[in-house]
Amino acid sequence: MAAITDIGDLAAAGQPLRAVVHDSIARAETAWRRLQHDGVYGPYQRLDWVAAYLDAGFAPDAHIAVLTILEHDRPIALIPFEIVSKFGLRVAQIIGMSISNGDAPVFDPQSTHLLTPKALREALASLPADIVNFHCVAPEIGEHVNPLARLGGNPAPDNFYVNALEPGDAPFIEQSLPHKRRTNIRRSQRRLDEGFGPVTLHRAKTPAEVETILEVFLDQRGRRFVQMGVENIFQRPAFRQFFRRLALEGLDQDRPAISLHALYAGETIVATSIGTYGPAHYSQYINSTDYGDASRYSLMGVTLSLLVDQLRADGIKSLDMGLGDFDYKTDWTHRQTVFDIVLPVSALGHVAAPLLRGARAAKRKIKQTPSLWKLARTAQSAMVGLRRTVLGQSGDR
């Protein structure tokens, strides 16, 4: 079913806009594919990513509401929402928000002048929700302004890491990294080559390679999470199904929803990179590195030096390394503040919105204050350890 709402301010100005809300992915698919083919989108709002997220069972109880904004009968923007219940509130959030690196619409870049803050607010008010909640909205999507950023908002708890990839014949590290850092990467690559065998970066091209790289990633990442004292969420069935499906679907695509790259030293995979693509953008979603003898070297530095050059050769114009503050990201990308946006669309929503904004502001305060973040991580590690102990004792019985 679809609910249709006229967007009054632009209709009165001679630019008749309508907001159409579909209750399923299938009903919105034609407009979605059309916009995605010719328009701009973030990697986490592409149709195949969203469909795989839902099919994997990440949001079993969510109500789907795909908002499409049309000029006359031509779609100019689309935002896929799931309506979830939180503390008695109907909260509209972009499908997959909980596992993505930022919110954005799929939109026609030639029509962004129509997507004014007022037009967007009127369109969002047609959702069956009390609050519309956007997380980690970046100011730009590639070379284009993110229309959602015009809605204002407050700094999100995590920073975002992004960089433009200028074309060029010289290796990226020679153009962008300081001498000491690129020397370390070159030395690591040379010693890996000498100690383990030829160093190569390989993207999965067969189903067997998908299975192999995924299992190595899960093993490497799992051991790293144990060291960090956090749960390995990627071992959950939903994530395993999600990664496997999209990696297999993407084997014959130039810009897949999930690509798997593996750094080989001889016959051994010593690092992995799992990423997704926009039209001319690569987002490194998660990575892993070896925990054995090879861990003495700059494995992620070598991986990224080869990956970035491969991406540039393939016509990719920008790179991001997602959310979360880690020192190694600043070698390859620039820190960027992104924004949370909480828009109430009902009387109940107006009461609750300040509380949600306050909770996110408190989370940012904790994450961006080293002493507070250290305490929070210590408490988190203790809870994970206690959970493992309880589950282990339950298993013994």
MARMIKE-712592 format. One record per residue (C-alpha): residue number from 1; x, y, z. Coordinates in nm, 4 decimals, decimal comma. Layout:
N
     i       east      north         up
   NUM          X          Y          Z
...
// end
This chain:
397
     i       east      north         up
     1     0,0000     0,0000     0,0000
     2     0,1030     0,3616    -0,0498
     3     0,0086     0,6798     0,1321
     4     0,0323     0,9993    -0,0746
     5     0,0833     1,3479     0,0670
     6     0,1151     1,6772    -0,1199
     7     0,4089     1,8893    -0,0081
     8     0,2398     2,2252     0,0129
     9     0,5095     2,4933     0,0044
    10     0,6553     2,3841    -0,3285
    11     0,3181     2,3010    -0,4796
    12     0,2133     2,6590    -0,4107
    13     0,5333     2,7835    -0,5735
    14     0,4605     2,6010    -0,8977
    15     0,6781     2,2977    -0,8172
    16     0,4214     2,0295    -0,7301
    17     0,5856     1,7733    -0,5059
    18     0,4313     1,4659    -0,3512
    19     0,5462     1,2341    -0,0769
    20     0,4581     0,8685    -0,1284
    21     0,5105     0,6151     0,1511
    22     0,5284     0,2488     0,0470
    23     0,4953    -0,0295     0,3024
    24     0,7382    -0,2691     0,1316
    25     1,0659    -0,2717    -0,0556
    26     0,8991    -0,4342    -0,3562
    27     0,6459    -0,1530    -0,4009
    28     0,9239     0,1064    -0,4084
    29     1,1656    -0,0956    -0,6208
    30     1,0972     0,0679    -0,9590
    31     1,1572     0,4208    -0,8286
    32     1,4528     0,3010    -0,6224
    33     1,6313     0,1396    -0,9153
    34     1,5665     0,4419    -1,1352
    35     1,7125     0,6829    -0,8810
    36     2,0046     0,4538    -0,8031
    37     2,0907     0,4154    -1,1725
    38     2,1078     0,7877    -1,2435
    39     2,1485     0,9476    -0,9029
    40     2,3588     0,9802    -0,5899
    41     2,3475     0,7541    -0,2855
    42     2,5482     0,6413     0,0135
    43     2,6738     0,2824     0,0099
    44     2,4358     0,1875     0,2919
    45     2,1177     0,3004     0,1179
    46     2,1555     0,0929    -0,1988
    47     1,8704    -0,1477    -0,2689
    48     2,0678    -0,4720    -0,2506
    49     2,2275    -0,3744     0,0852
    50     1,8879    -0,2912     0,2366
    51     1,7178    -0,6030     0,0971
    52     1,9941    -0,8284     0,2307
    53     1,9755    -0,6577     0,5709
    54     1,6050    -0,7305     0,5984
    55     1,6315    -1,0865     0,4660
    56     1,9098    -1,1664     0,7154
    57     1,6699    -1,0944     0,9995
    58     1,8305    -0,7858     1,1513
    59     1,4910    -0,6154     1,1897
    60     1,2305    -0,8925     1,2265
    61     0,9603    -0,6753     1,3837
    62     1,0111    -0,3502     1,1950
    63     0,7392    -0,1863     0,9882
    64     0,8723    -0,0784     0,6476
    65     0,8006     0,2741     0,5224
    66     0,9875     0,3736     0,2062
    67     0,9451     0,7471     0,1546
    68     0,9646     0,8641    -0,2065
    69     0,9504     1,2320    -0,3033
    70     0,8230     1,2999    -0,6544
    71     0,8129     1,6086    -0,8744
    72     0,4934     1,5518    -1,0697
    73     0,5342     1,1744    -1,1304
    74     0,9148     1,1721    -1,1415
    75     1,0953     1,0405    -0,8301
    76     1,3651     1,2824    -0,7138
    77     1,4532     1,1323    -0,3727
    78     1,3938     0,8169    -0,1715
    79     1,4616     0,7319     0,1936
    80     1,3993     0,3763     0,3185
    81     1,2708     0,3687     0,6768
    82     1,1966     0,1052     0,9333
    83     0,9492     0,2064     1,2030
    84     1,0544     0,0545     1,5352
    85     0,8994     0,0769     1,8804
    86     1,1197     0,2255     2,1525
    87     0,9785     0,3063     2,4977
    88     0,6321     0,3358     2,3496
    89     0,7480     0,5657     2,0691
    90     0,7186     0,4938     1,6973
    91     1,0690     0,5818     1,5749
    92     1,1445     0,6087     1,2035
    93     1,5078     0,5318     1,1257
    94     1,6802     0,4485     0,7999
    95     1,6762     0,0759     0,7346
    96     2,0080    -0,0718     0,8462
    97     2,1067     0,2292     1,0561
    98     2,2268     0,0061     1,3386
    99     2,4980    -0,1530     1,1206
   100     2,5752     0,1286     0,8780
   101     2,8201     0,4180     0,8724
   102     2,5803     0,7016     0,8028
   103     2,2391     0,8074     0,6770
   104     2,1584     0,9570     0,3375
   105     1,8810     0,9552     0,0779
   106     1,9028     0,8212    -0,2754
   107     1,8463     1,1322    -0,4856
   108     1,8647     1,3063    -0,8225
   109     2,1513     1,5577    -0,7989
   110     1,9787     1,7837    -1,0525
   111     1,6803     1,8246    -0,8196
   112     1,8470     1,9009    -0,4877
   113     1,7243     2,2615    -0,5037
   114     1,3739     2,1221    -0,4490
   115     1,4772     1,9292    -0,1374
   116     1,4622     2,2275     0,0941
   117     1,4499     2,1794     0,4722
   118     1,0812     2,2718     0,4694
   119     0,9999     2,0285     0,1878
   120     1,1919     1,7497     0,3618
   121     1,0187     1,8153     0,6944
   122     0,6761     1,8088     0,5301
   123     0,7593     1,4847     0,3523
   124     0,8930     1,3245     0,6712
   125     0,5770     1,4256     0,8565
   126     0,3842     1,1823     0,6338
   127     0,5566     0,8841     0,7987
   128     0,3570     0,6753     1,0492
   129     0,5900     0,7732     1,3329
   130     0,6298     0,9967     1,6364
   131     0,9961     1,0757     1,5735
   132     1,2283     1,0611     1,2722
   133     1,5785     0,9796     1,3903
   134     1,8839     1,0152     1,1647
   135     2,2299     0,9087     1,2844
   136     2,5722     1,0218     1,1666
   137     2,4648     1,2371     0,8723
   138     2,7710     1,3464     0,6743
   139     2,7706     1,6938     0,5149
   140     2,8506     1,5519     0,1723
   141     2,8041     1,2346    -0,0283
   142     3,1009     1,2272    -0,2612
   143     3,0974     1,5575    -0,4479
   144     2,7373     1,6389    -0,3561
   145     2,5756     1,7998    -0,0527
   146     2,3805     1,5509     0,1569
   147     2,0240     1,6915     0,1539
   148     1,9624     1,5592     0,5066
   149     2,2443     1,7797     0,6389
   150     2,0257     2,0832     0,5651
   151     1,7987     1,9753     0,8502
   152     2,0571     2,0771     1,1114
   153     2,1308     1,8524     1,4072
   154     2,3925     1,7960     1,6755
   155     2,7374     1,6353     1,6505
   156     2,7132     1,2553     1,6646
   157     2,9032     1,0486     1,9234
   158     3,1479     0,9165     1,6620
   159     3,3523     1,0987     1,4037
   160     3,3611     0,9915     1,0395
   161     3,6779     0,9369     0,8340
   162     3,6760     1,0237     0,4638
   163     3,9116     1,1404     0,1906
   164     3,9083     1,2264    -0,1783
   165     4,1294     1,0060    -0,3963
   166     4,3048     1,2224    -0,6493
   167     4,4031     1,0403    -0,9694
   168     4,7724     1,0006    -1,0368
   169     5,0454     0,7662    -1,1533
   170     5,2472     0,7731    -0,8313
   171     5,1460     0,5408    -0,5444
   172     4,9034     0,7048    -0,3020
   173     5,1405     0,6667    -0,0069
   174     5,4096     0,8590    -0,1938
   175     5,1678     1,1475    -0,2483
   176     4,9931     1,1550     0,0879
   177     5,1863     0,9892     0,3722
   178     5,4852     1,1305     0,5628
   179     5,8239     0,9774     0,4929
   180     5,8456     0,7776     0,8156
   181     5,5033     0,6169     0,7688
   182     5,5499     0,5171     0,4058
   183     5,8969     0,3827     0,4842
   184     5,7446     0,1618     0,7538
   185     5,4825     0,0311     0,5114
   186     5,7415    -0,0431     0,2434
   187     5,9652    -0,2168     0,4979
   188     5,6743    -0,4283     0,6231
   189     5,5824    -0,5315     0,2722
   190     5,9421    -0,6239     0,1948
   191     5,9823    -0,8330     0,5109
   192     5,6517    -1,0091     0,4561
   193     5,7660    -1,0924     0,1067
   194     6,0985    -1,2245     0,2337
   195     5,9553    -1,4202     0,5284
   196     5,6267    -1,5565     0,3942
   197     5,6245    -1,5263     0,0166
   198     5,5078    -1,2769    -0,2477
   199     5,2722    -1,0103    -0,1143
   200     4,9539    -0,9574    -0,3183
   201     4,6122    -0,8016    -0,2638
   202     4,3364    -1,0131    -0,4140
   203     3,9636    -0,9487    -0,4422
   204     3,7416    -1,2570    -0,4123
   205     3,6327    -1,3735    -0,7586
   206     3,4820    -1,7159    -0,6913
   207     3,2378    -1,8620    -0,4356
   208     3,5212    -2,0681    -0,2876
   209     3,7305    -1,7549    -0,2341
   210     3,4344    -1,5847    -0,0660
   211     3,4050    -1,8714     0,1820
   212     3,7786    -1,8797     0,2503
   213     3,8188    -1,5061     0,3047
   214     3,5090    -1,4825     0,5232
   215     3,6271    -1,7609     0,7531
   216     3,9718    -1,6047     0,7867
   217     3,8127    -1,2670     0,8584
   218     3,5870    -1,4149     1,1282
   219     3,8804    -1,5907     1,2924
   220     4,1115    -1,2887     1,2840
   221     3,8437    -1,0417     1,3907
   222     3,7185    -1,2749     1,6644
   223     4,0626    -1,2992     1,8241
   224     4,1008    -0,9236     1,8041
   225     3,7657    -0,8696     1,9762
   226     3,8701    -1,1051     2,2562
   227     4,1762    -0,8867     2,3118
   228     3,9536    -0,5774     2,3144
   229     3,7050    -0,7393     2,5521
   230     3,4069    -0,6959     2,3191
   231     3,1636    -0,9387     2,1593
   232     3,2357    -1,0583     1,8065
   233     2,9047    -0,9490     1,6565
   234     3,0146    -1,0643     1,3106
   235     2,9828    -1,4253     1,4256
   236     2,6099    -1,3778     1,4660
   237     2,4066    -1,5727     1,2065
   238     2,2511    -1,2563     1,0643
   239     2,5908    -1,1021     0,9857
   240     2,7291    -1,4235     0,8395
   241     2,4269    -1,4581     0,6105
   242     2,4381    -1,0896     0,5184
   243     2,8081    -1,0863     0,4254
   244     2,7947    -1,4170     0,2378
   245     2,4891    -1,3270     0,0319
   246     2,6146    -0,9865    -0,0804
   247     2,9693    -1,1086    -0,1445
   248     2,8383    -1,3853    -0,3692
   249     2,5946    -1,1527    -0,5477
   250     2,8772    -0,9048    -0,6070
   251     3,1251    -1,1396    -0,7715
   252     3,0389    -1,0151    -1,1219
   253     2,9808    -0,6489    -1,0232
   254     3,2296    -0,3633    -1,0540
   255     3,0704    -0,1800    -0,7599
   256     2,9258    -0,4522    -0,5325
   257     2,7397    -0,4049    -0,2060
   258     3,0059    -0,6209    -0,0406
   259     3,3552    -0,6854    -0,1721
   260     3,6135    -0,9030     0,0001
   261     3,9826    -0,8206    -0,0371
   262     4,2543    -1,0378     0,1133
   263     4,6215    -0,9560     0,1628
   264     4,8232    -1,2660     0,0850
   265     5,1812    -1,3248     0,1923
   266     5,2634    -1,6353    -0,0037
   267     4,9697    -1,8731     0,0519
   268     4,8649    -1,7138     0,3821
   269     4,5932    -1,4508     0,4229
   270     4,7422    -1,2016     0,6677
   271     4,4749    -0,9294     0,6462
   272     4,1286    -0,8691     0,5020
   273     3,9155    -0,5721     0,4034
   274     3,5381    -0,5881     0,3691
   275     3,3945    -0,2903     0,1858
   276     3,0969    -0,1545    -0,0014
   277     3,0577     0,0883    -0,2891
   278     2,8669     0,3954    -0,3948
   279     2,8759     0,5101    -0,7596
   280     3,2379     0,6320    -0,7341
   281     3,3071     0,5723    -0,3662
   282     3,4497     0,2909    -0,1544
   283     3,3634     0,2486     0,2128
   284     3,5815     0,0157     0,4176
   285     3,3232    -0,1444     0,6413
   286     3,5467    -0,3646     0,8572
   287     3,8932    -0,5193     0,8391
   288     4,1034    -0,7807     1,0148
   289     4,4708    -0,8680     1,0584
   290     4,6672    -1,1814     1,1393
   291     4,7539    -1,2655     1,5006
   292     5,0630    -1,4799     1,4307
   293     5,4176    -1,3905     1,3284
   294     5,2933    -1,1610     1,0525
   295     5,1297    -0,9362     1,3129
   296     5,4720    -0,7837     1,3816
   297     5,4365    -0,5892     1,0577
   298     5,2108    -0,3063     0,9435
   299     4,9518    -0,5341     0,7875
   300     4,6728    -0,2807     0,7559
   301     4,9154    -0,0225     0,6209
   302     5,0289    -0,2622     0,3471
   303     4,6692    -0,3640     0,2738
   304     4,5472    -0,0076     0,2390
   305     4,8444     0,1067     0,0333
   306     4,7670    -0,1618    -0,2259
   307     4,3890    -0,1239    -0,1970
   308     4,3823     0,2530    -0,2437
   309     4,5971     0,2314    -0,5562
   310     4,3673    -0,0396    -0,6926
   311     4,0613     0,1723    -0,6179
   312     4,2076     0,4751    -0,7943
   313     4,2893     0,2634    -1,0982
   314     3,9270     0,1461    -1,1004
   315     3,7935     0,5025    -1,1074
   316     3,6991     0,5387    -0,7412
   317     3,7101     0,9053    -0,6401
   318     3,6677     0,8904    -0,2629
   319     3,7270     0,6597     0,0314
   320     3,5881     0,6391     0,3804
   321     3,6863     0,4253     0,6768
   322     3,3597     0,4643     0,8587
   323     3,2866     0,5727     1,2126
   324     3,5033     0,5367     1,5204
   325     3,8273     0,7027     1,6266
   326     4,1378     0,4959     1,5575
   327     4,4780     0,6528     1,4961
   328     4,5585     0,4505     1,1833
   329     4,2617     0,6020     0,9991
   330     4,4225     0,9470     0,9932
   331     4,6973     0,8163     0,7634
   332     4,4418     0,7614     0,4886
   333     4,1468     0,9849     0,5655
   334     4,0446     1,3060     0,7384
   335     3,8355     1,3275     1,0530
   336     3,4918     1,4764     0,9900
   337     3,2145     1,5669     1,2316
   338     2,8805     1,4086     1,1402
   339     2,5402     1,4879     1,2845
   340     2,2423     1,3305     1,4568
   341     1,9024     1,4706     1,3621
   342     1,5920     1,4116     1,5744
   343     1,2675     1,5421     1,4231
   344     0,9416     1,5078     1,6177
   345     0,6330     1,4546     1,3999
   346     0,3671     1,4033     1,6698
   347     0,2777     1,5513     2,0085
   348     0,4389     1,2553     2,1822
   349     0,7452     1,2990     1,9654
   350     0,7837     1,6620     2,0737
   351     0,7953     1,5476     2,4362
   352     1,0501     1,2701     2,3738
   353     1,2825     1,4424     2,1247
   354     1,4855     1,6390     2,3852
   355     1,5487     1,3164     2,5769
   356     1,6844     1,1395     2,2688
   357     1,9033     1,4368     2,1823
   358     2,0347     1,4448     2,5371
   359     2,1174     1,0749     2,5367
   360     2,3171     1,1044     2,2140
   361     2,4953     1,4174     2,3437
   362     2,5937     1,2283     2,6602
   363     2,7250     0,9415     2,4495
   364     2,9379     1,1834     2,2476
   365     3,0726     1,3370     2,5679
   366     3,1803     0,9929     2,6875
   367     3,3304     0,8830     2,3568
   368     3,5168     1,2057     2,2944
   369     3,6597     1,2292     2,6495
   370     3,9501     0,9799     2,6769
   371     3,9193     0,9210     3,0533
   372     3,5433     0,8617     3,0350
   373     3,5775     0,6389     2,7300
   374     3,8432     0,4309     2,9025
   375     3,6088     0,3744     3,1972
   376     3,3232     0,2834     2,9653
   377     3,5406     0,0338     2,7749
   378     3,6574    -0,1216     3,1019
   379     3,2964    -0,1685     3,2138
   380     3,2031    -0,3076     2,8735
   381     3,4888    -0,5596     2,8843
   382     3,3846    -0,6701     3,2325
   383     3,0272    -0,7302     3,1144
   384     3,1468    -0,9316     2,8127
   385     3,3746    -1,1385     3,0372
   386     3,0913    -1,2035     3,2827
   387     2,8630    -1,3076     2,9988
   388     3,1232    -1,5524     2,8672
   389     3,1673    -1,6980     3,2162
   390     2,7930    -1,7422     3,2673
   391     2,7446    -1,8980     2,9248
   392     3,0431    -2,1257     2,9798
   393     2,9082    -2,2454     3,3138
   394     2,5659    -2,3012     3,1606
   395     2,7270    -2,5049     2,8846
   396     2,9145    -2,7188     3,1402
   397     2,5844    -2,8144     3,2971
// end
